[in-house]
Each structure stands twice: as C-alpha cells, then as structure tokens.
Amino acid sequence: MLPKSALVCPKLCSIAWVTCKLLLCLFVLDVLISIILTPWLSSGVPDSRVDPRSLRSIQLRTEAAAEFQNNRLANEQPAVVVALGLSTVREGLDPVAISQHFDGRVHLLNLASSGGSFSEMRAYAEPLIKGSLRPDLVILGVHPSWLAAASLRLMPAAPFDQQSLLDSIKWELHESKKWLRQRSWILTHRIAVHGIIQNSLQAIRADLNQFYLTSSIQGGPSAMRDPWAVRPIYSEDKAEPAFLLTQLREWQAAGWFDARNLSSSNPEAIVLTDMLQTLTTICPKVVLILMPESAEFRRKVPSSSGNTLRSIADKVQPKIQVLDFREALPDSYFRDHAHLNTRGRHSFSLLIASRFEHLLPENVLSGSSRQSLPEPKAN
C-alpha cells in the first residue's frame, strides 16, 4: 500500500495544473474582451464614426428650435445661442443654468455629441448648416489637439505622378503607425476595460433620459418636448485613477501631443476652416472657444497649437473671436482630463454666460439677471 504522501502529491499537482489552466483561460478571455470591446466602447481614442442616433437627435432638436423661433414674434423671442462641439461641450455647458441666468432671454441649444476630431464635429453640425434655424450666436467648443485626428478620407485629391504617389505612401505609413500604436494600447492596458464598460452604461442611462424628452425618435420636430434640454452622461465627480492614466496614453498614441500633427496644413485644419466659413454665412457672430483642460493635459499639448487655431480663425474672418478657457478652472472641477464634473459644469456655464453679455445685442439682454445661481442638483 502506498503512503498517504504519495497519494496526496498527484492530487496537489492536478489541482495546480487545473488552476494554471484556469488562470491562462482568464487571461486570454481578458485580452479578447479588450480587443472586442475597446474599438466600440472606448471614448479616449478618436475615431471617425458618427453615431446615427445622436445625429438624428441633433436634427430633431434643431428643427424644433427653428419652429420655436418662427412661431415667436420678433419682439418676444429670446436670443438663440447654438453650442457646437463634442463630449466636452455636452458635459460642460448647462442650457438651463444659462437660460435662468438671463431670466429666459437667452436659450442655449447644445448640439454637442461625442468624438475627438473636427471631422466628427462638422458631421454633427450638418443639421444646423442645412436647416432653417438662424441663431444670434454660434460658439464652437474645441481642443487644439483635435488637429491631430486626421482621417484618410479627408486627403485632398492630387494628380497621379511620382511625387504624389510617394506622399500618399508616406501618409498611409504614418496613419498605419498611429493605428498600430492604438491597437497596442488594447493589449497593454486591459485594466481600462472596466472603466470603458462603466462609461458605456452611463451612456445608455443618458440615452434613456434623453428618450424621456422625445416622444418618438421617428417623429418630426414637433415630437420634441424640450429641444433645449441636454442631460450629461458622466455622473461621477472623479474618474478612477486607472482611467485617467489610460486616457492620456490613448491621446498620446493618437498623436495629440506631437507638434508635427498640429499644424495648419493638416486635413483637420482644412475641415475647421471650411466649417467656420460655412457658419459665418448663417450666423452674424461666430466664436471659437478653447474648452477647459486639466493641468496635466495642457502640459502635454504643444503651446503653439492654440495659436494655430487663432490663425485659422483670423484667416476665415478677423471678426471671429477666439476665447481661451483652457486654464479657467482648477483640476477639482474635472471628472477626467477634459470633461467637467457637476461643479465644473455649473461654474463654466456661468462663466460663458457672462461673456454672452458682450457678444449679444444689448436690447436682447436688457433687464436680464446678473445674479449667480445656487448650485444645481445632479441629474
């Protein structure tokens, strides 16, 4: 008969082997989840996709605001201010606080969605450009780092010759390198998957909240109960440290911190120039706003990028004002490196409202409130 130690040893080896296989399976599953989920759920790596649901919502709200504007007498209707941008504008500007600040004499239509490029911003501005709404003021909330988010589909056509072929090959090699850097992030930062899933659940919650404001997504502009209301997606006061670290690494992989990607000759600069030129034809006043950024974000972006945006605006029309709010708020007002939390949203909304007093006609703002509002309750 074998001793007990001889019987126990094979059992222990078997258990250890099963445990190792289980750990290996979990590791592979973790990698596969990262690879599958990240391209669809990641909000840090910019892509060129446009969300059709968000675009449809923007179209309905723009048409509803146009109907509101047309149905009011000229001496009764409030000033209409349109805010264009992406997620930082969506999270950073509160239409209700701004309207209350002016006793209802100013209505802010926040048409921001999500993304990380001027191309996406231009796509979401299409309902405003093609529609009948004529705002008194259009503000564009942007980040200079978006100049780096170039897309191959924006490359200008060129005659076929040896030089243009070489330029095209260089461009594709550059874009392929950026793509590889982004995909390497998927394998080396799997810890961010939890944050990505959490943000997606918050986005679903925001969609449900927005559905409350729309009786039918297939309906016309009259179906909108309140075109001015926009609910923020992010609810937490501060994101997890792992997400904050990953966010900067994503942006670095996308080339946001490389001065070579932030020149006025980049395709994204051409998109911004065209968008500004188009907006000046439908609105008498267009203002370019550099949105607030965390201190660490600002340190990583080349300082010359802000001047690049100013030169683009001056080239389009010298009257276009560029207001720099990148250093306007402390880091405690940020949910992450670019998105404001509830306190930051309220403070920045009132800060922007104070600038409206110098941008809108005096007769529109006469008699409006100049008092600060109490802190709003989180949605």
N, C-alpha and C positions, 0 to 999 in steps of 0.2 A: 504493500500500500504506500502511495506517495505521501510525503509530508505535506502539511497544510500550506506551508510557504510555497511549495511547488505548484499548488492549485491556485493560490491567490495571485501569483505573479502573472500568469497568462490573462487572467481576468482584468487585472490592472492595465496590462498592455493593450488589451482590447478596448477598454474604456478610453484610454489615452488616444488610441488611434481614431475612435469614433469622434472624440472631442475635437481632434485636429481637423478631421474631415468636415465637421460641422462649422468650425471657425473659418475654414477655407471657403465653404459654400456661402457663409455670411459675407465674407469679404468680396467674393465675386458678385453676389447679389447687390451689395452696396455700390460697387462700380457700375453695374448695369443700370441701377436706379438713377445714378448720377448722369450717365450717358443719355438715358432715355428722357429723363425729366428736365434736365437743365436747358436744352435748346428751346423748350416751350414755356418754362416757368421762370427762368432767370430774368430778373429785372435789371441786372447790372451790365451785362454785355449787350451793347446796342445791336439791333437787327433792323432789317428794312421791311418787316412785315407790318401791315396796317390792320388793326382789329376792325372787322366789318360791323360788329355790334356797336362799338364806340363811335365809328364814323356815322352810323345810322342815327344814333342818339344825338350827335352833334348836329346832324342835318335837321332833325325834328325840332330841336330846341332853337336853332337859328331861324327856321321858318315860323315857329310860334312867336319868337321875339319880333319878327318882321310884321306879323299880323297885329301884335300888340302895338307896335309903333304906328301902323297905318290906321288903327281904329281910334287912336287918341288925337284930340285936337292939338294943333301946333303949340298953343299957349299952355297946354296942360301936361303934355307928355314929359317925363323926366329924361335926362340925358342918358344915352345908352353907351356904355363903355364895353368893348369886347376885349377879353384877355385870351391871347393865343399862346400856346406853349405845350409842354408835355407834363410829366407827372409832378415836377416841382411846382409848376403853376397850379395844377389841380389841387395839390396838397397845401399850397402856400397862400392862396387868395380866397377869402371868405366873402361871397357876394352879399350875404345877409348883414354882416358887420359893416361893410362899406355902404350899403343902402341905408341902414339905420344911422350911420354917421352923418348922412346928408338928409335925414328926415324923408327918405323916399324920393329925393330929387335926382338921384343917380342910381341907375340899375347896372350892375356888372354881370355880363354874360360870359361865364368862364367856359371856354371851348377847348380846354386842355385835355389831353389823353395821356398815353404812355409812349415811351421810346427813348431815343438818345441821339437824334440827328435832325438836321434842318429838313431833310427829305421827308421824314415822317411828320414833322410839324407842318410842312407845306401840304401834305396829303390831307391832314385833318382840317386845314384852313379852307379847303375847297368849297364846302357848303357856304361859307361866308362870302368867298370871292364870286361864286356863281349865283348867289341868292339876291334877294331884294332888300335885305336889311342894310340900312345906312347909318352906321354908328357915328357918334360925335367924336369918339376917340378909340383908337386901337393900340393896345400895348402888347408887345411881344416879349415874353419872359424866356430868356435864353441863357445858355452857358457857353463861353468861348470854346470849351473842349469839344463841343459838337462839330467843330470844323474838321475834326479828325475822322468822323464817322462817314467816310466816303463809301459810295456804292458803285459797283461796276456798271450798273445800268445808267449811271449819270455821265459816263465818259463821253466827251464830245466826239462826233464822227470826224474822221480825218481821211484824206486821200490815201490810197494804198501805195506806199512806197517803202523803201528800206528803213528809213528813219522812223516813220510812223509805226512800222511793224516792231522795231526794236523798243520803242516807247510803250507799245501795247504789251509786249512781253515783260518789260520791267514792271509795268503796273500790275499785271497779273501775278508776277512773282511776289511783289510787295503785299498784295491782298492775300495771297496764299499763305505767306508767312504770318500775317495777322490771324488768319483762320486757324492755323496750327497752334499759335500761342493761346487762342481762346479755347481750343479743344484740349490742350494740355492742362488748362485750368480745371477741366472736368475731372481729370484723373488725380490731380494733386490736391484738390480742395473739396473732397466729398463731404466734409463737415458742414458745408453750406447748404446741403440738400434740405436739412430741417428748416432752415430759415426761408428757403425758396418755397417749400410747401406751405409754411405759415403765411407768407405773403400772398400766395395764391388763394388760400382760404379767406383771407381778408378781402381779396378782390371779389370773390364770389359773394361775400356778405355785402360789399358795396353795390354789386350788380342787383342784388335783391332789394336793397334800399332804393336804388335808382328806379327799379321797376315800380315801386310804390308811387313814384312821381309820374309814371307813364301808364295810361290805362291800356294801351296796346302798342307794341313796337311796330306793328304793321299799319297803324293808323296814321292819319295826316298830322299836321302841326296842331290842329285843334284838339288832338288827343292828349297833348301835354298839359298836365295840371299846373306845373310851375317850371317854365323853361330856365329860370334864373338859379334854381337850387342845384347845387352840386355837393355831394357828400364825399368827404375824403375817404380814401381806402385804408390808410395806415392809422391804427388806433393807439398803438403803444407809444409811450413817451420817449423811449430809447430802445434802439435795436440791440440785439445781442452782440457782444464783442467779436465773436467769430464772423458774424455777418459784416460788421464794419471793416474788418481786416480783408475779407474776401472782396468786398465792394471796391476797395482801392486797387486790389490786384487785378480785378476784372477790367477796370478802367485803364490801368497801365497796359494790360495785354491788348486792349483795343486801340492803343496809341494815343490816348488822351493827353498824356504828359510829355509827348515828344514834339518839340517846337517845329520839326520838319513837317508834321502833319497839320499844323495850324496856320498855314499861310493863306493869303487871299486868293491864291491861284488854285486851291483845292476845289473839287467838284461841289462840296457842300457850301463853300463860299459863293459859288455861282448860283446855287439854289436859294440862298439867303438873299442875294442881290435881286434875283427875279421876283421873289416873294415881296420884298419891300417895294419894288417898283409897281407891282400889281396892287398892293394895298393902298398906296398913295393915290390911286385912281378912284377908289371907292370911299375913302375917308380923308377929311381935310387934315387930320392930325394923327401921326403915327409915332409911337415912342418905343424905343428899344431898351429893355430893362435887363441888366445883368443880375440874375437871381442870386439870393444869398447862398453862401457856401461855407462849409466848416473851415477852420483854420488850416487843418492838415490838407484838405482838398486844394485850398488856394496855394499852399506852398508847393504843391506838386505841379500845378499848371503854370507854364511859362507866362510871365507877366506881359509879354508882348502880345499875347492873344487878345487881350481886351482892346488894345489899340487897333488890332486888325479889324475887329467888329466896328469900331468907330470909323475907320477909313472906308469900310464898305457902306455904312450909313451915309457918310458925307458924299460919297461918290454918287449914290442914288439921289439924294436931296439934302442939301445943307440944313434944311429946317427940321430934319428928323433928329429928335433929341435922344441921347444915349445916357441913361441914368444907371450908375454903378452902385448896386446894393450888395456886392459880394461880401463886404466886411460889415454890413449893417447890424448883424445880430450875433450874440455870443453862442458858443457851441451848445450851451444848455437849452437853446431854443430849437435844436435839431433832433429829429428822430434818427437820422443817419448823416452821412457826409453831405447830402444835398437836399433831403426832404425835411420840412419843418414839422415839429410836433404841434399840439393844440395851442400851447402858449405862443410858439413862434408864429403860427398861422394868424392868430389874433393880432399880435404886435405888428407883423408885416402888413397885414391888411389896413390897419390904421395908418401906418407909415405911408403906404401907397395912396390912401385916401387924402392925406394931407397934401400930396403932390398934385392931385386932381384939381385942387383949388387954383393952381397956377396954369393948368392945361385946358380947362373947360371955360366956356363963356361965362362972364360974371352974372348975367341975367339968369342962367341956369342954377347957379349956386347961391343966389341971394337969399338970405334968411335961413340957410341951412345950418345945422348944428355943428358946433366945433368942440363939443364935449366928448371926452373919452367914454367908451362903453365899459360896462362891467365884463369881467372875464366870461366868455361863453362856456356853456356846458358841453362836454364831449358828446359827440353823437353816439 
